[in-house]
Amino acid sequence: MDFAFSEEQEELRRTVRAFLADTSPETEVRRLMETPEGFDRALWRRMGTELGLQGLAVPEEYGGAGCGPVEVGAVMEETGRALLCAPFLSSAVLATTALLRSADEEARRRLLPGLAAGELVATLALTEDSARWDAAGVALDARETEGTWLLDGHKTFVLDGAAADVVLTVARAADGIGVFLVEGDAPGLTRTPLPTLDPTRRQARLDYHDVPAQRLRTHGDGWELVAQVLDRVAVALAAEQVGVASRALETAVEYAKVRHQFGRPIGSFQAVKHLLADVLLEVESARAAAHYALLAAEADSAELPAVASLAKAFCSDTCLRATSQNIQVHGGIGFTWEHPAHLYLKRAKTSQLLFGDSAYHRELLARHIDTVTVGGAA
């Protein structure tokens, strides 16, 4: 299996990196994380119209590029490096994947062109106060009254929930779990931004009081759709974590070359060299794990649930270690608000918890390993 990006994919990476270097430097990240929405709508539209990033995974018939998870993963890695303040994960990955994996052609035709062009922002609301990422954690009530679905309950930790134009809400109906389309300005919907450890990625609590909704048509049970989406978004987030970890390692190496003690660069000391070498080994291993998972998602492989959990767990721990060691190499200055090292550490920690922490995904991997042999036959 070829783990390298193709020339076209490498060109995509270079293009996105150059674009983000111009539009998302540290100064802009710090500015946007203090704004109410947390991102720039004008830049979001530019990403859709000039680069077509939000529409990478969207088929051409809906206004997208018709690419796959590997291309999306390449972009996610670059957005991680830049700590991009934008709803790419929630809208271009989470919500878009849910629509593409559903059986609702009408919803796809209505929403995907706007999502691909950057005219709309969407998200998926799943977790509640239990903070569970499985079907047992879904308690929000959906009931049908005179042909209209009404939702009652709440969701929390919703990515970009306060800014989304459309919220795909996971709720429990009489016949099982379903996914429901809710307009961001729907009557009865209250959206409250939450304080977060990572100021570069917004979350919100959503309260539903008889909120009108449209049920998304699915292939079979609604939770089956959600599970497929969670596998694929875990893989995309693993790719982003590789980008965060890579940038943290590069920053540490650059500092180790210029910071002198006892008349020598600190990078010449054996302890620092060994530390950075260990991080490099972990980052490259995480890159391989994430890329393998992207290829499994591309092929819609039966082993995807297993490798998605493997990649998420390993990349989460690697990202947290790389960003923590970056601060250690920088010493006192790494702990200050003025230095960006803490922003990468905060992104690493929140990403580790998002969609299930490392322990949760190792448990899922253990369950899946009985039914599929990763990299081989069952």
C-alpha positions as a Markdown table, in Angstrom:
| # | Residue | x | y | z |
|---|---|---|---|---|
| 1 | Met | 0.0 | 0.0 | 0.0 |
| 2 | Asp | 1.3 | 3.4 | -1.0 |
| 3 | Phe | 1.3 | 5.7 | 2.1 |
| 4 | Ala | 2.6 | 8.8 | 0.1 |
| 5 | Phe | 0.4 | 11.5 | -1.2 |
| 6 | Ser | 0.1 | 11.8 | -4.9 |
| 7 | Glu | 1.6 | 14.8 | -6.7 |
| 8 | Glu | -1.8 | 16.3 | -7.0 |
| 9 | Gln | -2.4 | 15.9 | -3.3 |
| 10 | Glu | 0.9 | 17.4 | -2.5 |
| 11 | Glu | 0.1 | 20.4 | -4.7 |
| 12 | Leu | -3.1 | 20.7 | -2.8 |
| 13 | Arg | -1.2 | 20.7 | 0.5 |
| 14 | Arg | 1.2 | 23.3 | -0.8 |
| 15 | Thr | -1.6 | 25.5 | -2.0 |
| 16 | Val | -3.5 | 25.4 | 1.2 |
| 17 | Arg | -0.3 | 26.0 | 3.3 |
| 18 | Ala | 0.5 | 29.1 | 1.3 |
| 19 | Phe | -3.1 | 30.3 | 1.5 |
| 20 | Leu | -3.2 | 29.9 | 5.3 |
| 21 | Ala | 0.2 | 31.5 | 5.7 |
| 22 | Asp | -1.3 | 34.7 | 4.2 |
| 23 | Thr | -4.8 | 34.5 | 5.7 |
| 24 | Ser | -4.3 | 32.8 | 9.1 |
| 25 | Pro | -1.0 | 33.9 | 10.7 |
| 26 | Glu | -0.8 | 34.0 | 14.5 |
| 27 | Thr | -2.0 | 37.6 | 14.6 |
| 28 | Glu | -5.2 | 36.7 | 12.8 |
| 29 | Val | -5.8 | 33.6 | 14.9 |
| 30 | Arg | -5.5 | 35.7 | 18.0 |
| 31 | Arg | -7.9 | 38.3 | 16.6 |
| 32 | Leu | -10.5 | 35.8 | 15.5 |
| 33 | Met | -10.5 | 33.9 | 18.7 |
| 34 | Glu | -11.7 | 37.0 | 20.5 |
| 35 | Thr | -14.6 | 37.7 | 18.1 |
| 36 | Pro | -18.2 | 36.6 | 18.9 |
| 37 | Glu | -18.4 | 34.1 | 16.0 |
| 38 | Gly | -14.8 | 33.0 | 16.2 |
| 39 | Phe | -14.2 | 33.0 | 12.4 |
| 40 | Asp | -14.3 | 35.4 | 9.4 |
| 41 | Arg | -17.3 | 34.8 | 7.2 |
| 42 | Ala | -15.6 | 36.6 | 4.3 |
| 43 | Leu | -12.6 | 34.3 | 4.5 |
| 44 | Trp | -14.9 | 31.3 | 4.8 |
| 45 | Arg | -16.5 | 32.2 | 1.5 |
| 46 | Arg | -13.1 | 32.7 | -0.1 |
| 47 | Met | -12.1 | 29.2 | 1.0 |
| 48 | Gly | -15.1 | 27.9 | -0.8 |
| 49 | Thr | -15.0 | 30.0 | -4.0 |
| 50 | Glu | -11.3 | 30.4 | -4.5 |
| 51 | Leu | -9.9 | 27.1 | -3.3 |
| 52 | Gly | -13.0 | 24.9 | -3.2 |
| 53 | Leu | -11.9 | 23.5 | 0.2 |
| 54 | Gln | -15.4 | 23.0 | 1.7 |
| 55 | Gly | -16.5 | 21.2 | -1.4 |
| 56 | Leu | -13.6 | 18.8 | -1.7 |
| 57 | Ala | -15.6 | 15.7 | -0.7 |
| 58 | Val | -18.9 | 17.0 | -2.3 |
| 59 | Pro | -19.7 | 15.3 | -5.7 |
| 60 | Glu | -19.6 | 17.6 | -8.7 |
| 61 | Glu | -23.3 | 17.3 | -9.3 |
| 62 | Tyr | -23.8 | 19.3 | -6.0 |
| 63 | Gly | -21.1 | 21.9 | -6.8 |
| 64 | Gly | -18.1 | 20.2 | -5.3 |
| 65 | Ala | -14.8 | 18.8 | -6.5 |
| 66 | Gly | -15.7 | 15.1 | -6.1 |
| 67 | Cys | -12.5 | 14.2 | -4.2 |
| 68 | Gly | -12.3 | 11.9 | -1.2 |
| 69 | Pro | -11.2 | 11.5 | 2.4 |
| 70 | Val | -7.4 | 11.6 | 1.5 |
| 71 | Glu | -7.7 | 15.1 | 0.0 |
| 72 | Val | -9.8 | 16.2 | 3.0 |
| 73 | Gly | -7.2 | 14.8 | 5.3 |
| 74 | Ala | -4.5 | 16.7 | 3.5 |
| 75 | Val | -6.4 | 20.0 | 4.1 |
| 76 | Met | -7.2 | 19.0 | 7.7 |
| 77 | Glu | -3.5 | 18.6 | 8.4 |
| 78 | Glu | -2.7 | 22.1 | 7.1 |
| 79 | Thr | -5.6 | 23.7 | 9.0 |
| 80 | Gly | -4.1 | 22.0 | 12.1 |
| 81 | Arg | -0.7 | 23.5 | 11.5 |
| 82 | Ala | -2.2 | 27.0 | 11.1 |
| 83 | Leu | -4.7 | 26.6 | 14.0 |
| 84 | Leu | -7.3 | 27.8 | 11.5 |
| 85 | Cys | -10.2 | 29.6 | 13.2 |
| 86 | Ala | -13.0 | 28.3 | 10.9 |
| 87 | Pro | -15.8 | 25.7 | 11.0 |
| 88 | Phe | -14.1 | 23.4 | 8.6 |
| 89 | Leu | -14.3 | 20.3 | 10.9 |
| 90 | Ser | -17.9 | 20.9 | 11.8 |
| 91 | Ser | -19.3 | 22.0 | 8.5 |
| 92 | Ala | -17.1 | 20.6 | 5.7 |
| 93 | Val | -16.4 | 17.3 | 7.4 |
| 94 | Leu | -19.0 | 16.5 | 10.1 |
| 95 | Ala | -22.2 | 17.9 | 8.6 |
| 96 | Thr | -21.2 | 17.3 | 5.0 |
| 97 | Thr | -20.4 | 13.7 | 5.6 |
| 98 | Ala | -23.7 | 13.1 | 7.4 |
| 99 | Leu | -25.6 | 14.5 | 4.3 |
| 100 | Leu | -23.5 | 12.4 | 1.9 |
| 101 | Arg | -23.9 | 9.2 | 3.8 |
| 102 | Ser | -27.7 | 9.7 | 4.2 |
| 103 | Ala | -30.4 | 8.6 | 1.9 |
| 104 | Asp | -32.0 | 12.1 | 1.6 |
| 105 | Glu | -31.4 | 13.3 | -1.9 |
| 106 | Glu | -33.7 | 16.4 | -1.4 |
| 107 | Ala | -31.6 | 17.5 | 1.6 |
| 108 | Arg | -28.3 | 17.0 | -0.3 |
| 109 | Arg | -29.5 | 19.1 | -3.3 |
| 110 | Arg | -30.8 | 21.8 | -1.0 |
| 111 | Leu | -27.8 | 22.1 | 1.3 |
| 112 | Leu | -24.6 | 20.8 | -0.3 |
| 113 | Pro | -24.2 | 23.5 | -2.9 |
| 114 | Gly | -24.3 | 26.2 | -0.2 |
| 115 | Leu | -22.0 | 24.3 | 2.0 |
| 116 | Ala | -19.5 | 23.7 | -0.8 |
| 117 | Ala | -19.5 | 27.3 | -1.7 |
| 118 | Gly | -18.9 | 28.6 | 1.8 |
| 119 | Glu | -22.3 | 30.3 | 1.8 |
| 120 | Leu | -23.6 | 28.1 | 4.6 |
| 121 | Val | -22.2 | 26.7 | 7.9 |
| 122 | Ala | -23.6 | 23.5 | 9.3 |
| 123 | Thr | -22.8 | 21.2 | 12.2 |
| 124 | Leu | -24.0 | 18.0 | 13.9 |
| 125 | Ala | -25.3 | 18.1 | 17.5 |
| 126 | Leu | -24.9 | 14.8 | 19.3 |
| 127 | Thr | -23.6 | 15.0 | 22.8 |
| 128 | Glu | -25.6 | 15.9 | 25.9 |
| 129 | Asp | -24.7 | 16.4 | 29.6 |
| 130 | Ser | -23.5 | 12.8 | 29.8 |
| 131 | Ala | -20.8 | 13.7 | 27.3 |
| 132 | Arg | -21.2 | 10.2 | 25.7 |
| 133 | Trp | -20.5 | 9.6 | 22.1 |
| 134 | Asp | -22.6 | 6.5 | 21.8 |
| 135 | Ala | -26.3 | 5.8 | 21.2 |
| 136 | Ala | -27.0 | 5.4 | 24.9 |
| 137 | Gly | -26.2 | 9.1 | 25.4 |
| 138 | Val | -29.0 | 10.3 | 23.1 |
| 139 | Ala | -31.9 | 11.5 | 25.2 |
| 140 | Leu | -33.2 | 14.5 | 23.2 |
| 141 | Asp | -36.9 | 13.8 | 22.4 |
| 142 | Ala | -38.3 | 13.9 | 18.9 |
| 143 | Arg | -42.1 | 13.5 | 18.4 |
| 144 | Glu | -44.2 | 13.8 | 15.3 |
| 145 | Thr | -47.4 | 16.0 | 15.6 |
| 146 | Glu | -49.7 | 16.4 | 12.6 |
| 147 | Gly | -46.9 | 15.7 | 10.2 |
| 148 | Thr | -44.3 | 18.0 | 11.8 |
| 149 | Trp | -41.4 | 16.9 | 13.9 |
| 150 | Leu | -40.8 | 18.7 | 17.2 |
| 151 | Leu | -37.6 | 18.4 | 19.3 |
| 152 | Asp | -37.3 | 18.9 | 23.1 |
| 153 | Gly | -34.2 | 18.7 | 25.1 |
| 154 | His | -30.7 | 20.0 | 24.8 |
| 155 | Lys | -27.3 | 19.3 | 23.3 |
| 156 | Thr | -23.9 | 20.5 | 24.5 |
| 157 | Phe | -20.3 | 20.7 | 23.3 |
| 158 | Val | -21.7 | 21.4 | 19.8 |
| 159 | Leu | -18.9 | 22.5 | 17.4 |
| 160 | Asp | -19.7 | 25.9 | 16.0 |
| 161 | Gly | -23.3 | 25.5 | 17.3 |
| 162 | Ala | -23.9 | 29.2 | 17.9 |
| 163 | Ala | -22.9 | 30.2 | 14.4 |
| 164 | Ala | -24.3 | 27.3 | 12.3 |
| 165 | Asp | -27.0 | 28.1 | 9.7 |
| 166 | Val | -28.1 | 24.4 | 9.9 |
| 167 | Val | -27.9 | 22.0 | 12.8 |
| 168 | Leu | -28.2 | 18.3 | 12.1 |
| 169 | Thr | -29.6 | 17.1 | 15.5 |
| 170 | Val | -29.4 | 13.5 | 16.7 |
| 171 | Ala | -32.6 | 12.7 | 18.6 |
| 172 | Arg | -34.6 | 9.8 | 19.9 |
| 173 | Ala | -38.0 | 9.2 | 18.4 |
| 174 | Ala | -40.6 | 6.5 | 19.1 |
| 175 | Asp | -39.1 | 4.2 | 16.4 |
| 176 | Gly | -35.5 | 4.8 | 17.3 |
| 177 | Ile | -32.7 | 7.3 | 16.8 |
| 178 | Gly | -33.0 | 9.8 | 13.9 |
| 179 | Val | -31.1 | 12.8 | 12.5 |
| 180 | Phe | -33.1 | 15.9 | 12.1 |
| 181 | Leu | -32.5 | 19.1 | 10.1 |
| 182 | Val | -33.0 | 22.2 | 12.2 |
| 183 | Glu | -32.5 | 25.8 | 11.0 |
| 184 | Gly | -30.2 | 27.9 | 13.0 |
| 185 | Asp | -32.9 | 30.5 | 13.6 |
| 186 | Ala | -35.7 | 28.0 | 14.2 |
| 187 | Pro | -38.3 | 29.1 | 16.8 |
| 188 | Gly | -37.7 | 27.6 | 20.2 |
| 189 | Leu | -34.0 | 27.0 | 19.7 |
| 190 | Thr | -31.7 | 28.8 | 22.1 |
| 191 | Arg | -27.9 | 28.7 | 21.4 |
| 192 | Thr | -25.5 | 29.6 | 24.1 |
| 193 | Pro | -21.7 | 29.8 | 23.5 |
| 194 | Leu | -19.6 | 27.8 | 25.9 |
| 195 | Pro | -16.3 | 28.8 | 27.5 |
| 196 | Thr | -13.7 | 26.4 | 26.1 |
| 197 | Leu | -10.1 | 25.5 | 26.9 |
| 198 | Asp | -9.3 | 26.0 | 23.2 |
| 199 | Pro | -10.3 | 29.5 | 22.1 |
| 200 | Thr | -9.6 | 28.7 | 18.4 |
| 201 | Arg | -12.5 | 26.2 | 18.2 |
| 202 | Arg | -16.0 | 27.2 | 19.4 |
| 203 | Gln | -18.6 | 25.1 | 21.1 |
| 204 | Ala | -22.1 | 25.8 | 22.2 |
| 205 | Arg | -25.1 | 24.5 | 24.2 |
| 206 | Leu | -28.3 | 24.2 | 22.3 |
| 207 | Asp | -31.7 | 24.1 | 24.1 |
| 208 | Tyr | -34.7 | 22.8 | 22.1 |
| 209 | His | -38.3 | 23.8 | 23.1 |
| 210 | Asp | -40.8 | 22.4 | 20.6 |
| 211 | Val | -38.3 | 23.2 | 17.8 |
| 212 | Pro | -39.7 | 22.3 | 14.3 |
| 213 | Ala | -37.4 | 19.9 | 12.4 |
| 214 | Gln | -37.3 | 17.8 | 9.3 |
| 215 | Arg | -36.2 | 14.2 | 9.6 |
| 216 | Leu | -33.3 | 13.2 | 7.5 |
| 217 | Arg | -33.9 | 10.0 | 5.5 |
| 218 | Thr | -31.3 | 7.3 | 6.3 |
| 219 | His | -30.4 | 3.9 | 5.1 |
| 220 | Gly | -31.7 | 1.9 | 8.0 |
| 221 | Asp | -31.4 | 3.0 | 11.6 |
| 222 | Gly | -30.4 | 6.6 | 12.2 |
| 223 | Trp | -27.6 | 5.6 | 14.6 |
| 224 | Glu | -26.0 | 3.6 | 11.8 |
| 225 | Leu | -25.6 | 6.9 | 9.9 |
| 226 | Val | -24.2 | 8.6 | 13.0 |
| 227 | Ala | -21.7 | 5.8 | 13.6 |
| 228 | Gln | -20.4 | 6.0 | 10.0 |
| 229 | Val | -20.0 | 9.8 | 10.4 |
| 230 | Leu | -18.1 | 9.4 | 13.7 |
| 231 | Asp | -15.7 | 7.0 | 12.1 |
| 232 | Arg | -14.9 | 9.3 | 9.3 |
| 233 | Val | -14.7 | 12.5 | 11.4 |
| 234 | Ala | -12.3 | 10.7 | 13.8 |
| 235 | Val | -10.0 | 10.0 | 10.9 |
| 236 | Ala | -10.2 | 13.6 | 9.7 |
| 237 | Leu | -9.4 | 14.9 | 13.2 |
| 238 | Ala | -6.5 | 12.5 | 13.4 |
| 239 | Ala | -5.1 | 14.1 | 10.3 |
| 240 | Glu | -5.5 | 17.5 | 11.9 |
| 241 | Gln | -3.7 | 16.3 | 15.0 |
| 242 | Val | -0.8 | 15.3 | 12.9 |
| 243 | Gly | -0.6 | 18.8 | 11.5 |
| 244 | Val | -0.7 | 20.3 | 15.0 |
| 245 | Ala | 2.0 | 17.9 | 16.3 |
| 246 | Ser | 4.2 | 18.5 | 13.2 |
| 247 | Arg | 4.1 | 22.3 | 13.7 |
| 248 | Ala | 4.8 | 21.9 | 17.4 |
| 249 | Leu | 7.8 | 19.8 | 16.6 |
| 250 | Glu | 9.1 | 22.2 | 14.0 |
| 251 | Thr | 8.8 | 25.1 | 16.4 |
| 252 | Ala | 10.7 | 23.2 | 19.1 |
| 253 | Val | 13.5 | 22.3 | 16.7 |
| 254 | Glu | 13.8 | 25.8 | 15.4 |
| 255 | Tyr | 14.0 | 27.2 | 19.0 |
| 256 | Ala | 16.6 | 24.5 | 20.0 |
| 257 | Lys | 18.8 | 25.7 | 17.2 |
| 258 | Val | 18.8 | 29.4 | 18.2 |
| 259 | Arg | 18.5 | 29.3 | 22.0 |
| 260 | His | 22.0 | 29.2 | 23.6 |
| 261 | Gln | 23.1 | 28.1 | 27.0 |
| 262 | Phe | 26.7 | 27.7 | 28.2 |
| 263 | Gly | 27.8 | 29.0 | 24.8 |
| 264 | Arg | 26.0 | 26.3 | 22.8 |
| 265 | Pro | 22.6 | 25.8 | 21.2 |
| 266 | Ile | 20.4 | 23.8 | 23.5 |
| 267 | Gly | 19.7 | 21.5 | 20.6 |
| 268 | Ser | 23.3 | 20.2 | 20.9 |
| 269 | Phe | 22.6 | 18.8 | 24.4 |
| 270 | Gln | 22.0 | 15.1 | 24.4 |
| 271 | Ala | 18.8 | 15.3 | 26.5 |
| 272 | Val | 17.2 | 17.8 | 24.1 |
| 273 | Lys | 18.3 | 15.8 | 21.1 |
| 274 | His | 16.8 | 12.6 | 22.5 |
| 275 | Leu | 13.6 | 14.3 | 23.4 |
| 276 | Leu | 13.1 | 15.7 | 19.9 |
| 277 | Ala | 14.1 | 12.5 | 18.3 |
| 278 | Asp | 11.4 | 10.6 | 20.3 |
| 279 | Val | 8.8 | 13.2 | 19.3 |
| 280 | Leu | 9.8 | 12.9 | 15.7 |
| 281 | Leu | 9.4 | 9.1 | 15.8 |
| 282 | Glu | 5.9 | 9.5 | 17.3 |
| 283 | Val | 4.8 | 12.1 | 14.8 |
| 284 | Glu | 5.9 | 10.1 | 11.8 |
| 285 | Ser | 4.2 | 7.0 | 13.2 |
| 286 | Ala | 1.0 | 9.1 | 13.8 |
| 287 | Arg | 1.2 | 10.3 | 10.2 |
| 288 | Ala | 1.3 | 6.8 | 9.0 |
| 289 | Ala | -1.6 | 5.7 | 11.2 |
| 290 | Ala | -3.7 | 8.7 | 10.0 |
| 291 | His | -2.9 | 8.1 | 6.4 |
| 292 | Tyr | -3.8 | 4.5 | 6.6 |
| 293 | Ala | -7.1 | 5.4 | 8.1 |
| 294 | Leu | -7.7 | 7.9 | 5.4 |
| 295 | Leu | -7.1 | 5.2 | 2.8 |
| 296 | Ala | -9.5 | 2.9 | 4.6 |
| 297 | Ala | -12.1 | 5.6 | 4.5 |
| 298 | Glu | -11.4 | 6.3 | 0.9 |
| 299 | Ala | -12.0 | 2.6 | 0.1 |
| 300 | Asp | -15.0 | 2.4 | 2.5 |
| 301 | Ser | -13.2 | -0.6 | 4.0 |
| 302 | Ala | -14.8 | -2.9 | 6.5 |
| 303 | Glu | -11.8 | -2.3 | 8.8 |
| 304 | Leu | -12.5 | 1.4 | 9.0 |
| 305 | Pro | -14.2 | 1.4 | 12.5 |
| 306 | Ala | -11.1 | -0.3 | 13.9 |
| 307 | Val | -8.4 | 1.8 | 12.1 |
| 308 | Ala | -10.4 | 5.0 | 12.8 |
| 309 | Ser | -10.2 | 4.3 | 16.5 |
| 310 | Leu | -6.6 | 3.3 | 16.3 |
| 311 | Ala | -5.7 | 6.5 | 14.4 |
| 312 | Lys | -7.7 | 8.7 | 16.8 |
| 313 | Ala | -6.2 | 7.2 | 19.9 |
| 314 | Phe | -2.6 | 7.2 | 18.7 |
| 315 | Cys | -2.7 | 10.6 | 17.0 |
| 316 | Ser | -4.4 | 12.2 | 20.1 |
| 317 | Asp | -1.7 | 11.0 | 22.4 |
| 318 | Thr | 1.1 | 12.0 | 20.0 |
| 319 | Cys | -0.3 | 15.4 | 19.5 |
| 320 | Leu | -0.6 | 16.1 | 23.2 |
| 321 | Arg | 3.0 | 14.8 | 23.8 |
| 322 | Ala | 4.4 | 16.9 | 20.9 |
| 323 | Thr | 2.7 | 20.1 | 22.1 |
| 324 | Ser | 3.7 | 19.5 | 25.7 |
| 325 | Gln | 7.3 | 18.9 | 24.8 |
| 326 | Asn | 7.3 | 22.0 | 22.7 |
| 327 | Ile | 6.6 | 24.0 | 25.8 |
| 328 | Gln | 9.3 | 22.1 | 27.7 |
| 329 | Val | 11.9 | 22.9 | 25.1 |
| 330 | His | 11.0 | 26.6 | 25.1 |
| 331 | Gly | 11.3 | 26.7 | 28.9 |
| 332 | Gly | 9.8 | 29.8 | 30.7 |
| 333 | Ile | 8.8 | 31.6 | 27.5 |
| 334 | Gly | 6.7 | 28.6 | 26.4 |
| 335 | Phe | 4.3 | 29.1 | 29.4 |
| 336 | Thr | 3.5 | 32.8 | 28.5 |
| 337 | Trp | 0.3 | 34.0 | 26.9 |
| 338 | Glu | 2.4 | 35.9 | 24.2 |
| 339 | His | 3.9 | 32.7 | 22.9 |
| 340 | Pro | 1.8 | 30.5 | 20.6 |
| 341 | Ala | 2.9 | 27.2 | 22.2 |
| 342 | His | 0.0 | 27.2 | 24.6 |
| 343 | Leu | -2.5 | 27.6 | 21.8 |
| 344 | Tyr | -1.2 | 24.3 | 20.2 |
| 345 | Leu | -1.3 | 22.5 | 23.6 |
| 346 | Lys | -4.9 | 23.6 | 24.1 |
| 347 | Arg | -5.9 | 22.5 | 20.6 |
| 348 | Ala | -4.2 | 19.1 | 21.3 |
| 349 | Lys | -6.0 | 18.6 | 24.6 |
| 350 | Thr | -9.5 | 19.5 | 23.4 |
| 351 | Ser | -9.0 | 17.4 | 20.2 |
| 352 | Gln | -8.0 | 14.4 | 22.4 |
| 353 | Leu | -11.4 | 14.6 | 24.1 |
| 354 | Leu | -13.4 | 15.4 | 21.0 |
| 355 | Phe | -15.4 | 12.4 | 19.6 |
| 356 | Gly | -14.2 | 10.3 | 22.5 |
| 357 | Asp | -10.8 | 10.3 | 24.3 |
| 358 | Ser | -8.0 | 7.9 | 23.7 |
| 359 | Ala | -9.2 | 5.4 | 26.3 |
| 360 | Tyr | -12.6 | 5.3 | 24.7 |
| 361 | His | -11.2 | 4.6 | 21.3 |
| 362 | Arg | -8.8 | 2.0 | 22.5 |
| 363 | Glu | -11.9 | 0.2 | 24.0 |
| 364 | Leu | -13.7 | 0.5 | 20.6 |
| 365 | Leu | -10.6 | -0.9 | 18.9 |
| 366 | Ala | -10.5 | -3.8 | 21.3 |
| 367 | Arg | -14.2 | -4.6 | 20.4 |
| 368 | His | -13.6 | -4.3 | 16.6 |
| 369 | Ile | -10.4 | -6.3 | 16.7 |
| 370 | Asp | -12.4 | -9.5 | 17.3 |
| 371 | Thr | -14.2 | -9.1 | 14.0 |
| 372 | Val | -11.6 | -7.7 | 11.7 |
| 373 | Thr | -7.8 | -8.0 | 11.5 |
| 374 | Val | -6.3 | -4.6 | 10.7 |
| 375 | Gly | -4.4 | -4.8 | 7.5 |
| 376 | Gly | -5.5 | -8.3 | 6.7 |
| 377 | Ala | -8.3 | -10.7 | 6.5 |
| 378 | Ala | -11.0 | -11.3 | 9.1 |
